């Protein structure tokens, strides 16, 4: 495949704000001068350690050590090649790429083709919703309160009956059968390849960036022998355990809400009903139970690092809905936000609630929410006869572990009293049982996860900022490198080169200095990220931290002035060291010798240089 010209690679990176790209996956907030932070998308964490510095186009996680530029981020998140990452960003900013052989852009392959196939399929399904055959689909939507505008907003379409209507339409657009199979759009049987979705109303399933990655389809006809709902199978771009329907539409309001609230519903029509009623942070899973991977995605979008957020689960009032709620409760501890359950009157789902009682009733559902712990306790108690002593004791033993799981030590006593009232038991007895349950949980062995290298071997023992000794010398070298990496392109280059000319005293910081000093042009875009990537292991992660650490200054100009002052202090330290060496040498050489005179002349020059930098 022809290579993209390096000048174009740099130009696309220059025109792309890395914060916009990362911000589509991670809720970012200010973390000091020129720095943003959020929950790391590469490992699970409770508090944000993932920093983005738009000015230098770099990200770094202080937790797992992941770092890189915007291309690295896309490659890691979407598992695309370097070329695909550049082409995707070029298309985003409207830049025409040039290739080394001077030819046109090559036909991309792999994951990019899967995205393109799903996009084309979505357009095809939407166009078919207007066809005469789609009357049953339009009637289905209308009976649930969704007009043409609602269908267009959510991209709802129709898959016509027949075996290969979509197959013919997409092959005519240049997609191969292998590509359509890999995208999950067609299936193979004894009679050959055929459309996976036939005679169904279809919802596009998009990732958090808005790219179509799959579909969910509901059957319309009695002679359809398939399941009621049929989803795209697992593909390289569609992983149902990580997909949340409607998140692309809800993410903006989720991240901007006060409090930040996510409403988890059970189906596509429930998401539509909530959004149309004004609950615009509703999302749903796609053919699978709500689980740990879904939580990771939501926490990053929410910026879930405090108890101020809310996650509200809505479930049908039937037995299946209650079981789904308890499954969600088993994952509750993974959230920092407070979790709630909202069950509509008469057990109606949001779609039916909107149909029968209007938009206001859907919005009011949020006011009827109860804490997840209270809901889980009530479900546990429902299985016991509380009119008997044996039933009360059994219920206490079943419910005490739930109360013991409450992380907030101010909330736990309140729930102990709630449980005591439900059981009609002495609060002291309830407290003692909860304490026993808590001790039993804490006595479980805690396993530490061994970090590993990408090849599966033993992890590298990386040097981190926290490992550096706290001495004035190390602090000077550390802060100076931080300033140089973040603001070096705006510093006087002659002064900067002089500051970096002498080896540093700490070996880890010396490794970073050596990489920075070896860069020939520290004014070009991306030089700092290239320098950080060039630092040898085990010090590369340290360089990433220095590049991403919020600089201790009030504003950008203050940071620039401080960086210049740190460089000046490095120079003065170097001059002072040379002066001490010269004074020692002068004592060992006869004053009237040629060597003695040369030493005194050099000493005079050093004093002059020292005075110049001391006064600057």
C-alpha positions as CSV (number, residue, x, y, z in Angstrom):
1,X,0.0,0.0,0.0
2,X,1.4,3.5,-0.9
3,X,2.6,5.4,2.1
4,X,1.1,8.8,3.1
5,X,3.6,11.6,2.8
6,X,5.1,12.5,6.2
7,X,4.3,16.1,5.7
8,X,0.6,15.2,5.3
9,X,0.8,13.1,8.5
10,X,2.1,16.0,10.4
11,X,-0.4,18.4,8.8
12,X,-3.4,16.3,9.8
13,X,-2.1,16.0,13.3
14,X,-1.6,19.8,13.5
15,X,-5.2,20.4,12.3
16,X,-6.7,17.9,14.8
17,X,-7.4,18.8,18.4
18,X,-6.6,15.6,20.4
19,X,-9.0,16.8,23.1
20,X,-11.9,16.5,20.6
21,X,-11.0,13.0,19.7
22,X,-10.4,11.8,23.2
23,X,-13.4,13.8,24.4
24,X,-15.7,11.6,22.3
25,X,-14.8,8.6,24.5
26,X,-13.8,10.2,27.8
27,X,-15.4,13.1,29.8
28,X,-12.6,15.5,30.2
29,X,-12.3,18.4,32.7
30,X,-9.6,21.0,33.5
31,X,-6.6,19.7,35.4
32,X,-4.5,22.9,35.5
33,X,-2.8,25.1,32.9
34,X,-3.2,23.5,29.4
35,X,-4.2,20.1,30.8
36,X,-7.4,18.0,30.9
37,X,-8.1,14.8,32.7
38,X,-10.6,12.0,32.8
39,X,-11.0,8.3,33.5
40,X,-8.5,6.2,31.6
41,X,-10.0,4.3,28.6
42,X,-7.2,1.7,28.8
43,X,-7.7,0.4,32.3
44,X,-10.4,0.5,35.0
45,X,-10.0,3.1,37.7
46,X,-12.0,4.9,40.3
47,X,-10.4,8.4,40.1
48,X,-9.1,10.1,36.9
49,X,-5.4,9.7,36.1
50,X,-5.6,10.0,32.4
51,X,-4.4,13.4,31.2
52,X,-4.6,15.1,27.8
53,X,-2.5,18.1,26.8
54,X,-4.0,19.6,23.6
55,X,-1.2,22.1,23.2
56,X,1.3,19.3,22.6
57,X,-1.2,16.8,21.2
58,X,-0.3,14.1,23.7
59,X,-2.1,11.9,26.3
60,X,-0.7,10.1,29.3
61,X,-2.1,7.9,32.0
62,X,-0.4,8.2,35.4
63,X,-2.1,4.9,36.4
64,X,-1.2,2.4,33.7
65,X,1.4,4.4,31.8
66,X,-0.4,4.5,28.4
67,X,0.7,7.5,26.4
68,X,0.9,8.7,22.8
69,X,-0.5,11.1,20.2
70,X,-3.9,11.2,18.5
71,X,-2.9,8.5,16.1
72,X,-1.8,6.2,19.0
73,X,-5.2,6.9,20.7
74,X,-7.2,5.9,17.6
75,X,-5.1,2.8,17.0
76,X,-5.4,1.6,20.6
77,X,-9.2,2.4,20.9
78,X,-10.4,1.3,17.5
79,X,-7.7,-1.2,16.6
80,X,-7.0,0.4,13.2
81,X,-3.8,0.6,11.3
82,X,-1.7,3.8,11.3
83,X,-2.7,4.5,7.8
84,X,-6.4,4.1,8.6
85,X,-6.0,6.4,11.6
86,X,-4.5,9.1,9.5
87,X,-7.1,8.7,6.7
88,X,-9.9,8.8,9.3
89,X,-8.7,12.1,10.8
90,X,-7.9,13.6,7.4
91,X,-11.5,12.9,6.3
92,X,-12.7,14.5,9.6
93,X,-10.9,17.8,9.0
94,X,-11.4,17.8,5.2
95,X,-7.8,17.4,4.2
96,X,-6.8,15.6,1.0
97,X,-3.9,13.2,1.6
98,X,-1.0,12.7,-0.8
99,X,0.9,9.4,-1.2
100,X,4.5,8.8,-2.0
101,X,3.9,7.4,-5.5
102,X,1.8,10.5,-6.3
103,X,-1.3,8.5,-6.8
104,X,-4.8,8.8,-5.5
105,X,-5.7,7.5,-2.1
106,X,-5.8,3.7,-2.1
107,X,-8.9,1.7,-1.3
108,X,-8.7,1.1,2.4
109,X,-9.4,-2.3,3.9
110,X,-10.1,-4.0,7.1
111,X,-12.0,-2.2,9.8
112,X,-12.6,0.9,7.7
113,X,-14.5,-1.2,5.2
114,X,-16.6,-2.7,8.0
115,X,-17.6,0.8,9.1
116,X,-18.3,1.9,5.6
117,X,-20.4,-1.2,4.9
118,X,-22.5,-0.6,8.1
119,X,-22.9,3.0,7.1
120,X,-24.1,2.1,3.6
121,X,-26.5,-0.5,5.1
122,X,-28.0,2.1,7.4
123,X,-28.6,4.4,4.5
124,X,-30.2,1.5,2.6
125,X,-32.5,0.6,5.5
126,X,-33.6,4.2,6.0
127,X,-34.5,4.6,2.3
128,X,-36.6,1.4,2.4
129,X,-38.7,2.7,5.3
130,X,-40.4,5.0,2.7
131,X,-41.2,2.1,0.4
132,X,-44.8,0.7,0.0
133,X,-43.7,-2.6,1.5
134,X,-42.6,-0.9,4.7
135,X,-46.2,0.1,5.7
136,X,-46.1,-2.5,8.5
137,X,-42.9,-1.0,9.9
138,X,-44.4,2.5,9.7
139,X,-47.5,1.3,11.4
140,X,-45.4,-0.5,14.1
141,X,-43.6,2.8,14.9
142,X,-46.8,4.9,14.7
143,X,-48.6,2.6,17.2
144,X,-45.7,3.3,19.6
145,X,-45.9,7.1,19.3
146,X,-43.0,7.6,16.8
147,X,-43.6,9.7,13.8
148,X,-41.4,10.2,10.7
149,X,-39.3,12.8,12.5
150,X,-38.6,10.5,15.4
151,X,-37.6,7.7,13.0
152,X,-35.2,10.0,11.1
153,X,-33.7,11.3,14.4
154,X,-32.8,7.8,15.5
155,X,-32.0,6.5,12.0
156,X,-34.7,3.8,12.1
157,X,-35.2,1.9,8.8
158,X,-36.7,-1.2,7.3
159,X,-35.2,-4.4,6.0
160,X,-37.4,-5.6,3.1
161,X,-38.5,-9.2,2.8
162,X,-36.6,-11.4,0.4
163,X,-33.3,-13.1,0.6
164,X,-30.8,-10.7,-1.0
165,X,-32.2,-7.2,-1.5
166,X,-29.6,-5.5,0.7
167,X,-26.9,-7.8,-0.6
168,X,-27.5,-6.7,-4.2
169,X,-27.8,-3.0,-3.2
170,X,-24.4,-3.0,-1.3
171,X,-22.5,-5.2,-3.8
172,X,-23.6,-2.6,-6.4
173,X,-21.8,0.0,-4.3
174,X,-18.6,-2.0,-4.4
175,X,-18.7,-4.1,-1.2
176,X,-17.7,-7.7,-1.5
177,X,-19.5,-10.6,0.0
178,X,-16.6,-11.3,2.3
179,X,-16.8,-7.7,3.6
180,X,-20.5,-7.9,4.2
181,X,-20.1,-11.2,6.0
182,X,-17.4,-9.8,8.2
183,X,-19.6,-6.9,9.0
184,X,-22.4,-9.2,10.1
185,X,-24.8,-7.9,7.4
186,X,-25.2,-11.2,5.6
187,X,-25.2,-14.9,6.6
188,X,-24.1,-18.0,4.7
189,X,-26.4,-21.1,4.4
190,X,-26.9,-24.0,2.1
191,X,-28.4,-21.8,-0.5
192,X,-25.5,-19.4,-0.4
193,X,-25.2,-15.9,1.1
194,X,-28.4,-14.1,2.2
195,X,-29.5,-10.9,4.1
196,X,-29.3,-11.3,7.8
197,X,-32.1,-8.8,8.4
198,X,-35.3,-9.5,6.4
199,X,-38.8,-8.2,6.9
200,X,-37.9,-6.2,10.1
201,X,-37.8,-2.7,11.5
202,X,-34.2,-1.9,12.0
203,X,-32.3,0.4,14.4
204,X,-28.7,1.4,13.7
205,X,-26.4,0.8,16.6
206,X,-23.6,3.4,16.8
207,X,-20.5,3.6,18.9
208,X,-19.8,6.6,21.1
209,X,-18.4,8.6,18.2
210,X,-21.5,8.1,16.1
211,X,-20.2,5.5,13.7
212,X,-22.6,2.8,12.8
213,X,-21.2,-0.6,13.9
214,X,-24.3,-2.9,13.8
215,X,-28.0,-3.1,13.9
216,X,-30.9,-4.3,16.0
217,X,-34.0,-5.6,14.2
218,X,-37.5,-6.5,15.4
219,X,-39.7,-8.9,13.5
220,X,-43.0,-7.7,12.0
221,X,-44.6,-10.7,10.3
222,X,-46.1,-13.8,11.8
223,X,-44.4,-16.1,9.4
224,X,-41.0,-14.9,10.5
225,X,-39.5,-17.9,12.4
226,X,-36.6,-16.0,13.8
227,X,-36.3,-14.4,17.3
228,X,-38.4,-11.4,18.2
229,X,-35.2,-9.2,18.2
230,X,-32.2,-10.0,16.1
231,X,-28.9,-8.2,16.5
232,X,-25.6,-8.0,14.6
233,X,-23.4,-10.9,15.6
234,X,-20.0,-10.3,17.2
235,X,-17.6,-8.7,14.6
236,X,-14.3,-6.9,14.8
237,X,-16.1,-3.6,15.4
238,X,-19.3,-4.8,17.2
239,X,-18.8,-6.2,20.7
240,X,-22.2,-6.4,22.4
241,X,-20.7,-6.4,25.9
242,X,-19.3,-2.9,25.2
243,X,-22.1,-1.4,23.1
244,X,-24.8,0.9,24.5
245,X,-27.6,1.9,22.2
246,X,-28.3,5.7,22.2
247,X,-25.0,6.6,23.9
248,X,-23.9,8.7,20.8
249,X,-27.0,10.8,21.3
250,X,-27.0,10.9,25.1
251,X,-23.3,11.5,25.8
252,X,-23.4,15.3,25.5
253,X,-26.2,15.7,28.0
254,X,-24.7,13.0,30.3
255,X,-21.4,14.8,30.6
256,X,-23.0,18.3,31.0
257,X,-25.8,17.4,33.5
258,X,-25.9,18.6,37.1
259,X,-25.9,16.0,38.5
260,X,-24.5,13.8,35.7
261,X,-27.2,11.2,35.2
262,X,-27.5,8.1,33.1
263,X,-30.8,6.4,32.6
264,X,-30.5,2.7,31.7
265,X,-33.6,1.2,30.0
266,X,-34.2,-2.1,28.4
267,X,-34.9,-1.6,24.7
268,X,-34.7,0.6,21.6
269,X,-38.2,1.9,21.8
270,X,-37.7,2.8,25.5
271,X,-34.6,4.8,24.6
272,X,-36.6,6.6,21.9
273,X,-39.5,7.3,24.2
274,X,-37.3,8.7,26.9
275,X,-35.4,11.0,24.6
276,X,-38.6,12.3,23.0
277,X,-40.1,12.9,26.5
278,X,-37.1,14.9,27.5
279,X,-35.0,12.3,29.3
280,X,-32.2,12.7,26.9
281,X,-29.6,10.7,28.8
282,X,-31.3,7.3,28.3
283,X,-29.3,4.4,26.9
284,X,-29.9,0.6,26.6
285,X,-27.9,-2.6,26.1
286,X,-28.1,-4.5,22.9
287,X,-29.2,-8.1,23.3
288,X,-27.3,-8.7,26.5
289,X,-27.4,-8.0,30.2
290,X,-25.9,-4.8,31.7
291,X,-22.4,-5.8,32.7
292,X,-18.9,-4.7,33.7
293,X,-17.8,-3.6,30.2
294,X,-20.8,-1.4,29.9
295,X,-20.0,0.2,33.2
296,X,-16.4,1.0,32.0
297,X,-17.8,2.8,29.0
298,X,-20.4,4.7,31.0
299,X,-17.9,5.8,33.7
300,X,-15.6,7.3,31.1
301,X,-18.4,9.2,29.5
302,X,-19.8,10.4,32.8
303,X,-16.5,11.3,34.4
304,X,-17.6,9.0,37.2
305,X,-15.1,10.1,39.9
306,X,-17.4,11.3,42.6
307,X,-20.7,10.3,44.3
308,X,-22.4,13.3,42.8
309,X,-23.5,11.4,39.7
310,X,-26.6,9.2,39.3
311,X,-27.2,6.0,37.4
312,X,-30.9,5.2,37.2
313,X,-32.0,1.7,36.1
314,X,-35.6,1.3,34.8
315,X,-36.9,-2.2,34.6
316,X,-40.2,-3.9,33.8
317,X,-42.2,-4.8,36.9
318,X,-42.4,-8.4,36.0
319,X,-40.2,-11.2,37.3
320,X,-37.7,-10.9,34.5
321,X,-37.4,-7.2,35.1
322,X,-36.7,-7.7,38.8
323,X,-34.0,-10.3,38.0
324,X,-32.4,-7.8,35.6
325,X,-32.4,-5.2,38.3
326,X,-30.6,-7.6,40.7
327,X,-28.0,-8.4,38.1
328,X,-27.3,-4.7,37.7
329,X,-27.0,-4.4,41.5
330,X,-24.3,-7.1,41.5
331,X,-22.2,-4.6,39.4
332,X,-23.2,-1.5,41.5
333,X,-19.9,-1.3,43.4
334,X,-18.1,-0.6,40.1
335,X,-19.8,2.8,40.0
336,X,-18.7,5.8,42.1
337,X,-22.0,7.5,41.3
338,X,-25.1,6.7,43.3
339,X,-27.3,4.1,41.7
340,X,-31.1,4.0,41.7
341,X,-34.0,1.9,40.4
342,X,-37.2,3.4,38.9
343,X,-40.1,1.1,38.2
344,X,-43.1,2.7,36.6
345,X,-46.7,2.4,38.0
346,X,-48.3,-0.8,36.9
347,X,-44.9,-2.1,35.7
348,X,-45.1,-0.2,32.4
349,X,-41.9,0.3,30.4
350,X,-41.0,3.9,29.3
351,X,-42.5,3.4,25.9
352,X,-45.9,2.2,27.1
353,X,-45.8,4.8,29.9
354,X,-45.4,7.5,27.3
355,X,-48.2,6.1,25.2
356,X,-50.7,5.8,28.1
357,X,-49.8,8.7,30.3
358,X,-47.7,11.1,28.2
359,X,-44.2,12.7,28.3
360,X,-44.6,14.1,31.8
361,X,-45.1,10.7,33.2
362,X,-41.8,9.5,31.7
363,X,-40.0,12.5,33.2
364,X,-41.8,11.9,36.5
365,X,-40.4,8.4,36.6
366,X,-37.0,9.9,37.6
367,X,-38.7,11.4,40.7
368,X,-40.0,8.0,41.7
369,X,-36.6,6.4,41.8
370,X,-35.4,4.6,44.9
371,X,-31.8,3.8,45.9
372,X,-30.5,0.6,44.4
373,X,-29.6,-0.7,47.9
374,X,-33.2,-0.2,49.1
375,X,-34.6,-2.0,46.1
376,X,-32.2,-4.9,46.5
377,X,-33.0,-5.2,50.2
378,X,-36.7,-5.3,49.4
379,X,-36.2,-8.0,46.8
380,X,-34.3,-10.1,49.2
381,X,-36.9,-9.7,51.9
382,X,-39.7,-10.7,49.5
383,X,-38.6,-14.3,49.7
384,X,-39.1,-14.7,53.5
385,X,-42.1,-14.9,55.8
386,X,-41.4,-11.9,58.0
387,X,-44.3,-12.9,60.3
388,X,-42.2,-15.7,61.8
389,X,-38.9,-15.5,63.8
390,X,-37.3,-18.0,61.4
391,X,-38.3,-15.8,58.4
392,X,-36.9,-12.7,60.1
393,X,-33.6,-14.4,60.9
394,X,-33.2,-15.8,57.4
395,X,-34.1,-12.5,55.8
396,X,-31.5,-10.7,58.0
397,X,-28.8,-13.2,57.0
398,X,-29.7,-12.7,53.3
399,X,-29.9,-8.9,53.4
400,X,-27.0,-8.0,55.8
401,X,-24.3,-8.6,53.1
402,X,-26.1,-6.1,50.9
403,X,-26.0,-3.4,53.6
404,X,-22.3,-4.3,54.3
405,X,-21.5,-3.5,50.7
406,X,-22.5,0.1,51.1
407,X,-19.2,2.1,50.7
408,X,-20.4,5.3,52.3
409,X,-20.0,5.0,56.0
410,X,-22.5,7.7,56.6
411,X,-25.2,5.9,54.6
412,X,-24.6,2.4,56.0
413,X,-26.1,3.1,59.5
414,X,-29.2,4.6,57.9
415,X,-29.8,1.4,55.8
416,X,-29.2,-0.7,58.9
417,X,-32.2,1.2,60.5
418,X,-34.2,0.7,57.3
419,X,-33.5,-3.1,57.4
420,X,-34.4,-3.2,61.1
421,X,-37.7,-1.5,60.5
422,X,-38.5,-3.8,57.6
423,X,-37.8,-6.9,59.7
424,X,-39.2,-5.5,63.0
425,X,-36.0,-6.4,64.7
426,X,-33.7,-4.7,67.2
427,X,-31.3,-2.3,65.4
428,X,-28.4,-3.5,67.5
429,X,-28.9,-7.1,66.3
430,X,-29.1,-5.9,62.7
431,X,-25.9,-3.8,63.2
432,X,-24.0,-6.8,64.6
433,X,-25.0,-9.0,61.7
434,X,-24.0,-6.3,59.1
435,X,-20.6,-6.0,60.9
436,X,-20.1,-9.8,60.7
437,X,-20.9,-9.7,57.0
438,X,-18.5,-6.8,56.4
439,X,-15.7,-8.5,58.3
440,X,-16.2,-11.7,56.3
441,X,-16.0,-9.7,53.1
442,X,-12.8,-7.9,54.2
443,X,-11.2,-11.1,55.2
444,X,-11.3,-12.4,51.6
445,X,-7.7,-12.4,50.1
446,X,-6.9,-9.4,48.0
447,X,-5.1,-10.4,44.8
448,X,-2.7,-8.0,43.2
449,X,-2.6,-8.0,39.4
450,X,0.8,-8.4,37.9
451,X,1.4,-5.9,35.1
452,X,2.6,-7.6,31.9
453,X,4.3,-6.4,28.8
454,X,2.4,-6.4,25.5
455,X,3.9,-9.8,24.5
456,X,2.5,-11.4,27.6
457,X,5.8,-11.5,29.5
458,X,6.8,-10.1,32.8
459,X,6.1,-6.4,33.0
460,X,8.8,-3.7,32.9
461,X,9.5,-2.1,36.2
462,X,9.0,1.5,35.0
463,X,10.4,4.5,36.7
464,X,7.6,7.0,37.7
465,X,7.6,10.5,39.0
466,X,6.6,9.1,42.4
467,X,9.8,7.1,42.5
468,X,12.1,10.2,42.3
469,X,13.8,11.4,45.5
470,X,12.6,14.6,47.0
471,X,15.8,16.8,46.9
472,X,16.3,20.3,45.5
473,X,18.6,19.1,42.7
474,X,16.1,16.5,41.5
475,X,13.2,19.0,41.8
476,X,15.1,21.4,39.6
477,X,15.8,18.8,36.9
478,X,12.3,17.4,37.1
479,X,10.5,20.8,36.8
480,X,12.8,22.1,34.1
481,X,12.1,19.0,32.0
482,X,8.4,19.4,32.6
483,X,8.6,23.0,31.4
484,X,10.8,22.2,28.4
485,X,8.6,19.4,27.2
486,X,5.5,21.4,27.5
487,X,6.7,24.9,26.5
488,X,10.0,24.3,24.7
489,X,8.7,25.4,21.4
490,X,8.1,28.9,22.8
491,X,11.4,29.3,24.7
492,X,14.5,31.0,23.4
493,X,16.1,28.1,21.5
494,X,19.7,29.2,22.2
495,X,19.1,29.4,25.9
496,X,17.2,26.1,25.8
497,X,20.1,24.4,24.1
498,X,22.5,25.8,26.6
499,X,20.3,24.6,29.5
500,X,20.2,21.0,28.1
501,X,23.9,20.9,27.2
502,X,25.1,19.4,30.5
503,X,24.2,15.9,31.8
504,X,21.7,15.7,34.7
505,X,22.6,14.2,38.0
506,X,19.6,11.8,38.4
507,X,19.9,8.9,35.9
508,X,16.2,8.7,35.1
509,X,16.0,12.4,34.4
510,X,19.3,12.3,32.5
511,X,17.7,9.7,30.1
512,X,14.9,12.1,29.4
513,X,17.2,15.1,29.0
514,X,19.4,13.1,26.6
515,X,16.3,12.4,24.3
516,X,15.1,16.0,24.5
517,X,18.6,17.4,23.8
518,X,19.0,15.1,20.7
519,X,16.0,16.7,19.0
520,X,17.3,19.0,16.3
521,X,14.2,21.2,15.9
522,X,12.3,21.9,19.0
523,X,9.9,24.4,17.3
524,X,8.2,21.9,15.0
525,X,4.8,20.5,15.8
526,X,5.0,17.2,17.7
527,X,8.6,17.4,18.7
528,X,7.9,16.8,22.4
529,X,5.8,13.7,21.8
530,X,8.6,12.3,19.5
531,X,11.2,13.1,22.2
532,X,9.1,11.3,24.9
533,X,8.6,8.3,22.7
534,X,12.4,8.2,22.0
535,X,13.3,7.9,25.7
536,X,14.7,4.5,26.5
537,X,13.0,2.1,28.8
538,X,12.4,1.9,31.7
539,X,12.2,5.7,31.7
540,X,9.8,6.3,28.8
541,X,6.7,6.4,31.1
542,X,8.5,9.1,33.2
543,X,8.9,11.2,30.1
544,X,5.1,10.8,29.4
545,X,4.3,11.9,32.9
546,X,6.6,15.0,32.6
547,X,4.9,15.9,29.4
548,X,1.4,15.5,30.8
549,X,1.7,16.7,34.4
550,X,-0.2,19.9,35.0
551,X,2.4,22.7,35.2
552,X,2.3,24.6,38.5
553,X,1.4,28.0,37.2
554,X,-1.6,30.3,37.3
555,X,-1.9,30.7,33.5
556,X,-0.1,30.0,30.3
557,X,2.1,33.0,30.4
558,X,3.1,32.3,33.9
559,X,4.0,28.7,32.9
560,X,6.2,30.1,30.1
561,X,8.0,32.5,32.4
562,X,8.6,29.8,34.9
563,X,9.9,27.4,32.3
564,X,12.4,30.1,31.1
565,X,13.5,30.7,34.7
566,X,14.1,27.0,35.3
567,X,16.3,26.8,32.2
568,X,18.2,29.8,33.5
569,X,18.7,28.1,36.8
570,X,20.1,25.0,35.0
571,X,22.5,27.2,33.2
572,X,23.6,28.9,36.4
573,X,24.1,25.5,38.0
574,X,26.3,24.5,35.1
575,X,28.3,27.7,35.2
576,X,28.8,27.4,39.0
577,X,30.0,23.9,38.6
578,X,32.5,24.9,35.9
579,X,33.7,27.9,38.1
580,X,34.4,25.6,41.0
581,X,36.4,23.3,38.7
582,X,38.4,26.3,37.4
583,X,39.1,27.6,40.9
584,X,40.5,24.2,41.8
585,X,42.6,24.0,38.7
586,X,44.0,27.5,39.2
587,X,45.4,26.4,42.6
588,X,47.4,23.6,40.9
589,X,48.9,25.6,38.0
590,X,51.7,28.3,38.3
591,X,50.1,31.7,37.9
592,X,52.7,33.0,35.4
593,X,52.5,29.9,33.2
594,X,50.5,29.9,29.9
595,X,48.1,27.4,31.5
596,X,47.6,29.6,34.5
597,X,46.9,32.7,32.4
598,X,44.4,30.7,30.2
599,X,42.6,29.4,33.3
600,X,42.2,33.0,34.7
601,X,40.9,34.3,31.3
602,X,38.4,31.4,31.2
603,X,37.4,32.2,34.8
604,X,36.8,35.8,33.9
605,X,34.6,34.7,31.0
606,X,32.6,32.3,33.2
607,X,32.0,35.1,35.8
608,X,30.8,37.4,33.0
609,X,28.5,34.7,31.7
610,X,27.2,34.0,35.2
611,X,26.4,37.7,35.7
612,X,24.6,37.8,32.4
613,X,22.3,34.9,33.2
614,X,21.8,36.0,36.9
615,X,20.5,39.4,35.8
616,X,18.4,38.1,32.9
